[in-house]
């Protein structure tokens, strides 16, 4: 589960929790990004490096023109050229 961090500037920091919100997994720094049309689905865009590793690149939310881009850790910057995009659709429970 990815949720905005209360008290942080809008869209700048997200917390990652387990599905049941029982355990905190980490923080993500984000940059708000606008699209020309509202998102048709909630999607996570991942980058794959071809070696079974993925990094979160974008989050788009159903019905919103604004989404988020996530900053890759500096150690991943050199691998950026090798990565390809993979889109994952979210399902409501």
C-alpha positions in Angstrom: 0.0 0.0 0.0 1.4 3.4 -0.9 0.0 6.4 1.0 0.9 10.2 1.1 2.9 11.1 4.3 0.8 13.5 6.5 2.4 16.9 6.9 4.7 16.6 3.9 4.2 19.0 1.0 1.5 17.6 -1.3 2.8 14.8 -3.4 6.4 15.0 -2.2 6.6 12.0 0.1 4.9 8.6 0.1 5.1 5.8 2.7 5.0 2.2 1.7 3.2 -0.3 4.0 2.4 -4.0 3.8 -1.1 -4.8 2.3 -2.6 -5.0 5.8 -0.8 -1.8 6.9 0.8 -3.8 9.7 4.4 -3.0 8.8 6.1 0.1 7.4 8.4 -0.8 4.4 9.9 2.5 3.3 9.6 6.1 2.0 9.5 7.4 -1.6 10.3 10.9 -2.7 8.0 12.1 -5.6 7.6 14.9 -8.0 4.0 15.9 -9.1 3.6 15.4 -12.9 0.7 16.6 -15.0 -0.9 14.8 -18.0 -3.1 16.3 -20.7 -5.9 13.8 -20.0 -7.2 12.2 -16.8 -5.8 8.7 -16.2 -8.1 5.9 -17.4 -6.9 3.6 -14.7 -4.8 3.6 -11.5 -1.3 2.5 -12.7 2.2 2.0 -11.4 4.9 2.3 -14.0 8.0 0.3 -13.2 11.4 0.2 -14.9 12.9 -3.2 -15.4 16.7 -3.6 -15.8 16.5 -6.9 -17.5 18.0 -8.7 -14.5 14.8 -9.2 -12.5 15.0 -5.9 -10.7 12.4 -3.1 -10.9 12.2 0.5 -9.7 9.0 2.5 -9.4 8.9 5.3 -12.0 5.4 6.8 -12.0 2.0 6.6 -10.3 -1.2 7.6 -12.1 -4.5 7.7 -10.3 -7.8 7.0 -12.0 -9.6 10.2 -13.1 -6.8 12.6 -12.2 -4.6 14.6 -14.6 -1.9 14.9 -11.9 0.2 11.9 -11.2 3.7 11.4 -9.6 7.2 10.6 -10.8 9.5 8.9 -8.4 13.2 9.7 -8.1 15.6 6.8 -8.6 18.3 6.4 -6.0 21.6 7.8 -7.2 23.1 4.3 -7.4 20.4 3.4 -9.9 21.1 6.4 -12.2 23.9 4.7 -14.1 21.5 1.8 -14.9 18.8 4.1 -16.2 19.9 3.5 -19.9 19.4 -0.2 -19.6 15.8 -0.1 -18.2 12.5 -0.6 -20.0 9.0 0.4 -18.8 6.4 -2.0 -17.4 2.9 -0.8 -16.5 1.0 -2.5 -13.7 -2.8 -1.8 -13.2 -4.1 -1.6 -9.7 -7.2 -3.4 -8.6 -9.6 -2.1 -6.0 -10.5 -4.6 -3.2 
